[in-house]
Amino acid sequence: MTEPPAEYGIVGHPVAHSRSPFIHAMFARSTAQNMVYRMHDVHPDQLRAFVEDFWRRGGRGLNVTVPHKIAAAGLVRAMSARATRAGAVNTLSMDESGITGDNTDGAGLVRDLTVNLKLILRGSRILLVGPGGAARGVIGPLLDAAPAALVIAGRSAARAADLAGQFVADGPVTGCALDGIAPGAFNLVINATSAGLTAEVPAIPAGVLGAQTFCYDMSYAREGTAFMRWAAAQGCRRTAQGWGMLVEQAAESFALWRGVRPPTAPVLAALAAGEV
């Protein structure tokens, strides 16, 4: 008798834009895994009930996306070191003993930047825009790459400074308001806000971009994002959106769940070709 497929999925609100089901389906085929992966749009008020029901029904794991990454940290019996460091969870693993939280966002972003996009982070000046749950997962890994400076900026100076203060022991990180960013171009500007989902652009001072600035949007869209178009109009060196981060963090989650790391190049090629 054929064993039923293990059940996985992604939970967010909204979540219809997610390409994760396509990505994990390709991973499963390439590694011969018997599993299914579905989208679940869950309102924040219903997150705990949904996750606990998913686990009780035999679900094996969930990816967590906006706006649930911080709240998900309160739903687990244990957290990995990198999830604890981030204070946010994007991967839930489930077994008979309970639910464990992890965060693969930072590993996925750094791998995309350094392996796929060939950027050198050591000694660079990095601006991270948006001190929310998406940013939390990537600050530690970015600091591990030994930049000269990491500046976290947002609409609230206090919120950005508070988040930076949680990582001061890990490297040269500071926080400020968007209009408080010191003059001078950065080597890398990362948009970690959810503005990409609403076609908005954070109020980033134009002076932080120069001819050598690489601009990266953690959001993604088939036609590119508003942030990418704005950055290109400012004359930056190059732009990229979060397809690579999405695929690489998904591969990290998949490896946690299934014990095998899937190849990412075929998935990146499929996304670039518009196959989904």
C-alpha positions as CSV (number, residue, x, y, z in Angstrom):
1,M,0.0,0.0,0.0
2,T,1.3,3.4,-1.0
3,E,2.1,5.7,1.9
4,P,0.2,9.0,1.8
5,P,2.4,12.1,1.1
6,A,3.7,14.1,3.9
7,E,2.0,17.4,4.2
8,Y,3.7,20.8,4.2
9,G,2.7,24.3,3.3
10,I,3.1,28.1,3.7
11,V,1.1,30.3,6.0
12,G,0.7,34.0,5.5
13,H,-1.8,36.9,5.0
14,P,-1.8,37.6,2.1
15,V,-0.2,34.5,0.5
16,A,-1.7,34.2,-3.0
17,H,1.4,35.8,-4.5
18,S,3.7,33.0,-3.1
19,R,5.7,30.9,-5.5
20,S,6.7,28.5,-2.7
21,P,4.3,25.6,-3.8
22,F,5.9,25.6,-7.2
23,I,9.4,25.7,-5.7
24,H,8.9,22.9,-3.3
25,A,7.1,20.8,-6.0
26,M,10.3,21.1,-8.1
27,F,12.4,20.2,-5.1
28,A,10.3,17.2,-4.3
29,R,10.5,15.9,-7.9
30,S,14.3,16.4,-8.1
31,T,14.9,14.5,-4.8
32,A,12.1,11.9,-5.1
33,Q,10.3,13.0,-2.0
34,N,6.7,11.9,-1.3
35,M,5.1,15.1,-0.1
36,V,2.6,17.8,-0.9
37,Y,2.9,21.6,-0.2
38,R,0.0,24.0,-0.2
39,M,-0.8,27.7,0.5
40,H,-2.8,28.8,3.5
41,D,-4.1,32.3,3.9
42,V,-4.6,32.7,7.7
43,H,-5.5,35.9,9.5
44,P,-3.2,36.8,12.4
45,D,-6.1,36.1,14.9
46,Q,-6.3,32.6,13.7
47,L,-2.6,31.7,13.4
48,R,-2.3,29.7,16.6
49,A,-5.4,27.7,16.0
50,F,-4.4,26.9,12.4
51,V,-0.9,25.9,13.2
52,E,-1.9,23.6,16.1
53,D,-4.7,22.0,14.0
54,F,-2.2,21.5,11.1
55,W,0.2,19.7,13.5
56,R,-2.5,17.6,15.2
57,R,-3.7,16.4,11.7
58,G,-0.2,15.1,11.0
59,G,1.3,18.0,9.1
60,R,5.0,17.9,9.0
61,G,6.1,21.5,8.4
62,L,5.1,25.0,7.5
63,N,6.9,28.0,6.1
64,V,5.9,31.3,7.7
65,T,5.6,34.6,5.8
66,V,4.3,38.1,6.5
67,P,2.9,39.1,8.8
68,H,3.4,36.0,11.0
69,K,7.2,35.6,11.5
70,I,7.4,37.2,14.9
71,A,4.1,35.7,16.2
72,A,5.2,32.2,15.1
73,A,8.1,32.3,17.6
74,G,5.4,32.1,20.3
75,L,3.9,28.9,19.0
76,V,6.9,26.5,19.3
77,R,8.3,24.2,22.0
78,A,11.9,24.9,20.9
79,M,13.8,27.2,18.6
80,S,17.0,26.8,16.7
81,A,19.9,29.1,17.6
82,R,19.4,31.2,14.5
83,A,15.7,31.6,15.1
84,T,16.4,32.6,18.7
85,R,19.0,35.1,17.5
86,A,16.5,36.6,15.0
87,G,13.5,36.5,17.4
88,A,11.5,35.5,14.3
89,V,10.5,32.2,12.7
90,N,10.0,31.3,9.0
91,T,10.1,27.5,9.3
92,L,8.1,25.2,11.5
93,S,9.1,21.6,11.8
94,M,6.6,19.1,13.3
95,D,6.8,15.7,14.8
96,E,5.2,13.6,17.6
97,S,6.9,15.7,20.3
98,G,5.8,19.1,19.1
99,I,6.7,22.0,16.9
100,T,10.2,23.5,16.4
101,G,11.0,26.9,15.0
102,D,13.9,27.9,12.7
103,N,14.8,30.8,10.5
104,T,16.3,30.2,7.1
105,D,15.9,33.7,5.7
106,G,19.4,35.0,6.5
107,A,21.1,31.9,5.2
108,G,19.0,32.2,2.0
109,L,19.7,35.9,1.5
110,V,23.4,35.6,2.1
111,R,23.7,32.6,-0.2
112,D,21.9,34.5,-3.0
113,L,24.0,37.6,-2.6
114,T,27.3,35.8,-2.4
115,V,26.9,32.7,-4.5
116,N,24.3,33.5,-7.1
117,L,24.9,37.3,-7.4
118,K,28.7,37.1,-6.7
119,L,28.7,40.1,-4.2
120,I,31.5,40.6,-1.7
121,L,30.0,41.5,1.6
122,R,33.2,41.7,3.7
123,G,34.1,45.3,4.2
124,S,31.0,46.7,2.5
125,R,28.6,49.3,3.7
126,I,25.0,47.9,3.9
127,L,21.7,49.7,4.3
128,L,18.8,47.5,5.4
129,V,15.5,49.2,5.0
130,G,12.6,48.1,7.2
131,P,13.0,47.0,10.9
132,G,10.3,44.4,10.8
133,G,10.1,40.6,10.9
134,A,11.7,40.2,7.5
135,A,14.8,42.1,8.6
136,R,15.2,40.2,11.9
137,G,16.0,37.0,10.2
138,V,18.8,38.4,8.0
139,I,20.7,40.8,10.4
140,G,22.8,38.1,12.1
141,P,23.9,36.4,8.9
142,L,24.7,39.7,7.3
143,L,26.9,40.7,10.2
144,D,28.5,37.3,10.1
145,A,29.7,38.2,6.6
146,A,31.9,41.0,8.2
147,P,30.6,44.2,6.6
148,A,32.2,47.5,7.5
149,A,28.8,48.8,8.6
150,L,25.2,47.7,8.7
151,V,22.6,50.5,9.0
152,I,19.0,49.6,9.8
153,A,16.5,52.3,8.8
154,G,12.8,52.7,9.0
155,R,10.0,55.3,9.5
156,S,10.6,55.0,13.3
157,A,14.0,55.9,14.5
158,A,13.3,54.3,17.9
159,R,12.2,51.0,16.3
160,A,15.2,50.8,14.1
161,A,17.6,51.7,16.9
162,D,16.0,49.1,19.2
163,L,16.4,46.4,16.6
164,A,20.0,47.3,16.0
165,G,20.6,47.3,19.7
166,Q,19.7,43.7,19.9
167,F,22.6,42.8,17.5
168,V,25.4,45.2,18.7
169,A,27.4,42.3,20.1
170,D,27.5,40.7,16.6
171,G,29.0,43.5,14.6
172,P,29.0,47.1,13.5
173,V,25.2,47.8,13.3
174,T,23.2,51.0,14.0
175,G,19.6,52.1,13.5
176,C,18.0,55.3,12.5
177,A,15.0,56.9,10.7
178,L,15.0,57.0,7.0
179,D,15.5,60.7,7.0
180,G,18.3,60.3,9.5
181,I,20.7,58.2,7.3
182,A,24.1,59.9,7.2
183,P,25.1,61.2,3.7
184,G,27.1,58.9,1.5
185,A,26.5,56.0,-0.9
186,F,26.2,52.4,0.3
187,N,27.6,49.4,-1.5
188,L,24.4,47.4,-0.9
189,V,20.9,48.6,-0.2
190,I,18.3,45.9,0.8
191,N,14.6,46.6,0.9
192,A,13.1,44.5,3.7
193,T,9.8,46.3,3.8
194,S,6.5,44.8,2.6
195,A,6.1,47.9,0.3
196,G,6.8,45.7,-2.7
197,L,3.5,44.0,-2.2
198,T,1.7,47.3,-2.6
199,A,3.8,48.9,-5.3
200,E,5.1,51.5,-2.9
201,V,8.7,52.7,-2.4
202,P,10.2,53.5,1.0
203,A,11.2,57.1,1.5
204,I,14.9,56.4,1.0
205,P,17.0,59.6,0.5
206,A,18.4,59.5,-3.0
207,G,21.9,60.3,-1.7
208,V,22.4,56.8,-0.3
209,L,22.6,55.4,-3.8
210,G,25.7,55.8,-6.0
211,A,27.0,54.4,-9.3
212,Q,28.5,51.4,-7.4
213,T,25.4,50.6,-5.3
214,F,23.7,47.3,-5.7
215,C,20.0,47.4,-4.8
216,Y,18.2,44.3,-3.6
217,D,14.5,43.9,-3.0
218,M,13.5,41.0,-0.7
219,S,10.1,41.2,-2.3
220,Y,9.5,39.9,-5.8
221,A,7.1,40.4,-8.8
222,R,7.0,39.0,-12.3
223,E,7.6,42.5,-13.8
224,G,10.1,43.6,-11.1
225,T,9.3,45.7,-8.1
226,A,8.6,49.5,-7.7
227,F,11.8,49.6,-5.5
228,M,13.9,48.2,-8.3
229,R,12.5,50.7,-10.8
230,W,13.1,53.6,-8.4
231,A,16.7,52.4,-7.7
232,A,17.5,52.0,-11.4
233,A,16.2,55.5,-12.0
234,Q,18.6,56.8,-9.4
235,G,21.5,55.4,-11.3
236,C,22.5,52.5,-9.1
237,R,24.9,49.8,-10.5
238,R,22.4,46.9,-10.6
239,T,19.1,45.7,-9.1
240,A,17.8,42.3,-8.1
241,Q,14.7,41.0,-6.5
242,G,14.1,38.3,-4.0
243,W,13.6,35.3,-6.2
244,G,17.0,33.9,-5.3
245,M,16.5,34.5,-1.5
246,L,13.1,32.8,-1.8
247,V,14.6,29.7,-3.5
248,E,17.7,29.5,-1.3
249,Q,15.7,29.9,2.0
250,A,13.2,27.3,0.7
251,A,16.1,24.9,0.1
252,E,17.2,25.3,3.7
253,S,13.7,24.6,4.9
254,F,13.4,21.6,2.6
255,A,16.7,20.2,3.9
256,L,15.5,20.6,7.5
257,W,12.3,18.7,6.8
258,R,13.5,16.0,4.4
259,G,17.1,15.5,5.2
260,V,18.3,16.2,1.7
261,R,19.4,19.6,0.1
262,P,17.7,20.1,-3.3
263,P,19.4,21.7,-6.2
264,T,18.4,25.3,-6.7
265,A,19.7,26.2,-10.1
266,P,16.9,24.5,-12.0
267,V,14.3,26.3,-9.9
268,L,16.0,29.7,-10.4
269,A,16.1,29.0,-14.2
270,A,12.4,28.1,-14.2
271,L,11.4,31.3,-12.4
272,A,13.6,33.4,-14.7
273,A,11.9,31.8,-17.7
274,G,8.5,32.7,-16.3
275,E,7.3,29.1,-15.8
276,V,5.2,30.2,-12.9
